[in-house]
Amino acid sequence: MIRTLEIFNLVIGVVFTLCYLHQFFYILVPWFRKRKKSEIPAGRNKIAVLICARNEEVVISGLIDSIHAQTYPAELIDIFVLADNCTDRTADIAASRGAHVYSRFNDELIGKGYAMKELRQHINEDYPDGFDAYIVVDADNILSPNYVEEMNRTLSEGNHIITSYRNSKNFGDNWVSSGYALWFIRESRYLNDSRDLLGISCAVSGTGFLFDRTVADRLVDWPFHCLTEDIEFTIDAVLRGERIAFCPNAELYDEQPTSFRQSWNQRKRWTRGYLQVFRKYGTQLLKGIFVGKHKFSCYDMTMNNLPAFFLSTLSLICNIALIIAYAAGGLPIGSLLLHLLGVLIPMYLLLVFLGAVPCITEWKHIHTSTAKKILAIFTFPLFPITFLPIAISSLFGKVVWKPIKHSVTMDGRKL
């Protein structure tokens, strides 16, 4: 039985490596390919900032204040807030800060996609001339002062959809928040930046992205209502042959969950959302790997999440089943546990490496103490490892969008 387990884990390891080998190559790209400075002058585009908020009275003023503090001309920025099923003062606070505010009350169609659809409808009705571009951010975000200016510069280079650098407001709170933060910093620097440098489509990650008038006109009805509407938006763009660009100098600070229960619920939604998106677009994605304008982008987006979900779930279930069978047969499990330890230790070290690379190279971008940065490298593996039971739990029961409480200011103080 030990031999069976060895062969099984070897096969899983080989398949996993083949699926994600290109992501290890991405780590090298920023070191060998440098971004060329654009000679195209930045245009003066009229930009709308879209915010869908649910009971965010504690943090929304910080976001709006950071938008007012932009280096981009204030007369070219309009802020729109959709207070979604709010029972607090979110709408009043946003209006007092100069935002255009709409309210929505619907306890059946729940989720950011539905809120975005209604917000877009209001803007189209009240501002028929529209805007040159739309930036989507979450209420708990804070934008660096040059955020809109840098996004506009990348827009002026001819890009229709742009995603930005996602940082964290509360990296050092605990292993949960630092795990999220390193996950997103790695995604920004060693996935999206590398993709952009290679001319491959990037992926939108929940918040901090821009789409221009041409995309807005095509998506009048905003049809993205899966549990992971950001991935759905990304896949739709890739399948249409649109390349999502990356703006490395537009930095956004996001608040990460600190409660493992909240993290469990959120990542459970992510996992179910991945399955929803693949069910809806999987056939087209697989076809796009062989036919179409962005073959590698279709491959990249297919590999991005789904193989990890299936391979990890299959590995966990089969390993547990073999251990139970071994123990039930009255056989000593010492050698079996030693084998599993031999599998887990290299896995842990690999994940430490994946956390260490963004932590060390983006050291100056991470706002916490040196000790907490170092600790985060060694606790980072807990974040992807806990995806395994979360992935399995997502297969059962009803999964719905649940709000996450936000309470962190830019300097990290709890309000």
LOMAR-347995 format. One line per 5 residues: number of its first residue (from 1); their letters; for each residue x, y, z of C-alpha. Coordinates in steps of 0.1 Angstrom, whole numbers, plus 5000, padded with zeros to 4 digits. Layout:
# LOMAR-347995
NUM> A> X/Y/Z  ... .
//
This chain:
# LOMAR-347995
1> MIRTL> 5000/5000/5000  5029/5023/5007  5041/5018/4971  5006/5026/4958  5005/5058/4978 .
6> EIFNL> 5040/5067/4965  5030/5062/4929  4998/5081/4933  5014/5111/4950  5042/5111/4923 .
11> VIGVV> 5016/5112/4895  4997/5140/4912  5030/5159/4917  5040/5156/4881  5006/5167/4868 .
16> FTLCY> 5005/5196/4892  5040/5207/4881  5031/5205/4844  5000/5226/4850  5018/5254/4869 .
21> LHQFF> 5054/5253/4855  5046/5285/4835  5039/5303/4867  5074/5295/4880  5087/5310/4847 .
26> YILVP> 5067/5341/4854  5088/5347/4885  5118/5352/4863  5102/5376/4838  5104/5409/4857 .
31> WFRKR> 5141/5403/4863  5149/5399/4826  5124/5420/4807  5120/5456/4816  5090/5478/4810 .
36> KKSEI> 5095/5503/4782  5086/5539/4789  5057/5551/4768  5062/5581/4745  5025/5585/4741 .
41> PAGRN> 5012/5616/4760  4985/5610/4786  4951/5622/4776  4927/5641/4798  4901/5614/4801 .
46> KIAVL> 4869/5619/4821  4868/5591/4847  4841/5577/4869  4850/5558/4901  4824/5531/4909 .
51> ICARN> 4820/5519/4944  4795/5492/4955  4792/5493/4993  4772/5474/5019  4773/5487/5055 .
56> EEVVI> 4807/5504/5050  4802/5535/5071  4835/5529/5090  4858/5529/5060  4841/5546/5030 .
61> SGLID> 4852/5581/5040  4889/5570/5039  4884/5558/5003  4866/5589/4991  4892/5611/5008 .
66> SIHAQ> 4920/5592/4990  4902/5598/4957  4899/5636/4964  4936/5636/4972  4946/5623/4937 .
71> TYPAE> 4972/5641/4916  4949/5637/4886  4927/5668/4880  4897/5667/4903  4873/5681/4877 .
76> LIDIF> 4879/5649/4856  4869/5625/4884  4834/5617/4894  4827/5593/4924  4796/5571/4923 .
81> VLADN> 4785/5550/4953  4758/5523/4952  4747/5517/4988  4736/5481/4985  4711/5469/5012 .
86> CTDRT> 4727/5493/5037  4713/5496/5072  4739/5521/5084  4751/5556/5074  4771/5545/5043 .
91> ADIAA> 4750/5566/5019  4749/5597/5041  4787/5597/5047  4794/5591/5010  4771/5620/5000 .
96> SRGAH> 4787/5643/5026  4821/5636/5010  4808/5647/4976  4800/5613/4960  4769/5607/4938 .
101> VYSRF> 4750/5582/4958  4723/5557/4948  4706/5531/4971  4695/5496/4963  4673/5473/4984 .
106> NDELI> 4670/5437/4971  4673/5407/4993  4669/5382/4964  4696/5393/4939  4725/5395/4962 .
111> GKGYA> 4761/5402/4952  4785/5427/4937  4775/5419/4901  4739/5428/4907  4749/5460/4925 .
116> MKELR> 4773/5470/4896  4745/5464/4871  4721/5487/4889  4748/5514/4894  4757/5513/4857 .
121> QHINE> 4720/5517/4849  4717/5548/4871  4748/5564/4855  4736/5556/4820  4703/5573/4828 .
126> DYPDG> 4716/5603/4846  4748/5609/4826  4739/5600/4790  4772/5613/4776  4790/5587/4797 .
131> FDAYI> 4826/5588/4807  4859/5579/4790  4867/5552/4816  4854/5536/4847  4875/5525/4877 .
136> VVDAD> 4860/5499/4900  4871/5498/4937  4858/5484/4969  4847/5506/4998  4875/5495/5021 .
141> NILSP> 4902/5504/4997  4926/5533/4998  4942/5546/4966  4978/5559/4963  4978/5596/4954 .
146> NYVEE> 4990/5589/4918  4965/5560/4913  4941/5576/4888  4970/5594/4870  4989/5562/4864 .
151> MNRTL> 4957/5543/4853  4949/5571/4829  4985/5570/4815  4981/5532/4808  4946/5539/4793 .
156> SEGNH> 4961/5565/4770  4985/5539/4757  4955/5522/4740  4945/5496/4766  4908/5490/4771 .
161> IITSY> 4909/5471/4804  4935/5476/4831  4942/5461/4865  4964/5476/4892  4988/5466/4920 .
166> RNSKN> 4969/5453/4950  4986/5459/4983  4972/5455/5019  4963/5479/5047  4967/5454/5074 .
171> FGDNW> 4994/5430/5064  5007/5425/5100  4975/5417/5118  4979/5379/5118  4987/5350/5096 .
176> VSSGY> 4953/5352/5078  4957/5389/5067  4994/5384/5058  4985/5352/5038  4960/5372/5018 .
181> ALWFI> 4984/5401/5013  5012/5379/5000  4988/5360/4978  4977/5393/4961  5011/5409/4960 .
186> RESRY> 5024/5378/4943  4995/5379/4919  5003/5415/4911  5041/5413/4907  5047/5377/4896 .
191> LNDSR> 5016/5369/4876  5000/5401/4862  5032/5421/4858  5049/5392/4840  5019/5385/4818 .
196> DLLGI> 5018/5422/4808  5055/5422/4800  5050/5392/4778  5020/5406/4760  4996/5381/4777 .
201> SCAVS> 4963/5390/4792  4963/5397/4829  4935/5388/4853  4912/5412/4872  4913/5404/4909 .
206> GTGFL> 4881/5417/4926  4889/5453/4929  4912/5480/4914  4905/5477/4877  4895/5500/4848 .
211> FDRTV> 4875/5496/4817  4870/5522/4790  4840/5535/4771  4842/5508/4744  4839/5481/4770 .
216> ADRLV> 4812/5500/4789  4791/5503/4758  4794/5466/4751  4786/5457/4787  4756/5480/4792 .
221> DWPFH> 4737/5453/4811  4767/5441/4832  4760/5404/4829  4785/5390/4855  4766/5375/4884 .
226> CLTED> 4787/5344/4894  4801/5343/4929  4834/5353/4915  4822/5380/4891  4858/5393/4886 .
231> IEFTI> 4870/5360/4872  4839/5359/4850  4846/5394/4837  4882/5383/4830  4873/5352/4811 .
236> DAVLR> 4847/5370/4791  4873/5396/4780  4899/5369/4771  4874/5349/4751  4865/5381/4732 .
241> GERIA> 4902/5386/4723  4906/5416/4746  4939/5418/4765  4938/5430/4801  4968/5452/4808 .
246> FCPNA> 4986/5458/4841  4995/5492/4856  5023/5485/4881  5025/5521/4894  4988/5524/4904 .
251> ELYDE> 4988/5510/4940  4957/5501/4959  4955/5492/4995  4929/5466/5004  4918/5454/5039 .
256> QPTSF> 4922/5416/5044  4901/5394/5067  4917/5385/5100  4891/5360/5112  4896/5325/5099 .
261> RQSWN> 4858/5320/5098  4854/5350/5075  4883/5338/5054  4867/5303/5052  4834/5318/5040 .
266> QRKRW> 4851/5341/5015  4873/5315/5000  4845/5289/4999  4826/5315/4978  4857/5319/4956 .
271> TRGYL> 4860/5281/4951  4823/5277/4942  4826/5307/4920  4856/5291/4901  4834/5261/4894 .
276> QVFRK> 4805/5283/4883  4827/5302/4858  4842/5270/4844  4808/5255/4840  4797/5285/4821 .
281> YGTQL> 4828/5292/4800  4849/5260/4803  4841/5246/4768  4849/5280/4752  4881/5283/4772 .
286> LKGIF> 4894/5248/4762  4885/5255/4726  4903/5288/4728  4936/5271/4738  4937/5257/4702 .
291> VGKHK> 4918/5283/4682  4916/5321/4685  4937/5352/4691  4948/5345/4727  4955/5308/4729 .
296> FSCYD> 4981/5310/4757  4959/5334/4777  4930/5308/4775  4955/5282/4787  4968/5304/4814 .
301> MTMNN> 4933/5312/4827  4922/5276/4826  4953/5265/4846  4950/5295/4870  4927/5279/4895 .
306> LPAFF> 4908/5248/4883  4936/5221/4882  4948/5231/4917  4912/5227/4930  4907/5192/4915 .
311> LSTLS> 4942/5179/4920  4944/5191/4956  4910/5177/4964  4917/5144/4948  4950/5141/4966 .
316> LICNI> 4936/5149/5000  4907/5125/4997  4928/5096/4983  4955/5100/5009  4930/5100/5038 .
321> ALIIA> 4912/5070/5023  4945/5051/5020  4955/5060/5056  4922/5048/5069  4924/5015/5049 .
326> YAAGG> 4960/5010/5061  4950/5015/5097  4918/4994/5094  4939/4965/5082  4958/4964/5115 .
331> LPIGS> 4991/4974/5098  5015/4998/5115  5011/5033/5101  5045/5046/5111  5061/5041/5077 .
336> LLLHL> 5030/5055/5060  5032/5087/5082  5069/5090/5074  5061/5088/5037  5034/5115/5041 .
341> LGVLI> 5059/5137/5060  5083/5133/5031  5056/5147/5009  5045/5175/5032  5079/5189/5040 .
346> PMYLL> 5089/5197/5003  5054/5211/4998  5058/5234/5028  5092/5245/5016  5079/5252/4981 .
351> LVFLG> 5051/5274/4995  5076/5292/5018  5096/5300/4986  5064/5313/4969  5057/5335/4999 .
356> AVPCI> 5093/5346/5003  5098/5359/4968  5071/5386/4968  5078/5394/5005  5115/5400/4999 .
361> TEWKH> 5113/5417/4965  5083/5439/4975  5097/5446/5010  5094/5484/5008  5058/5481/4997 .
366> IHTST> 5048/5461/5028  5038/5483/5057  5045/5464/5089  5075/5455/5111  5105/5435/5099 .
371> AKKIL> 5096/5407/5124  5061/5404/5110  5073/5403/5074  5097/5374/5083  5071/5356/5102 .
376> AIFTF> 5046/5360/5073  5070/5341/5050  5068/5310/5072  5031/5312/5080  5022/5318/5043 .
381> PLFPI> 5019/5281/5035  4989/5279/5059  4969/5301/5035  4970/5279/5004  4970/5247/5025 .
386> TFLPI> 4937/5256/5041  4923/5260/5006  4921/5221/5006  4893/5216/5032  4876/5248/5020 .
391> AISSL> 4876/5234/4984  4860/5202/4996  4834/5220/5017  4824/5242/4987  4811/5211/4969 .
396> FGKVV> 4783/5207/4995  4754/5229/5005  4744/5264/4993  4771/5290/4990  4761/5326/4991 .
401> WKPIK> 4778/5360/4992  4784/5372/5027  4796/5407/5037  4830/5411/5055  4832/5437/5082 .
406> HSVTM> 4859/5463/5075  4875/5486/5102  4911/5494/5093  4924/5529/5083  4954/5535/5061 .
411> DGRKL> 4978/5535/5090  4965/5502/5103  4946/5516/5134  4912/5499/5141  4884/5525/5143 .
//
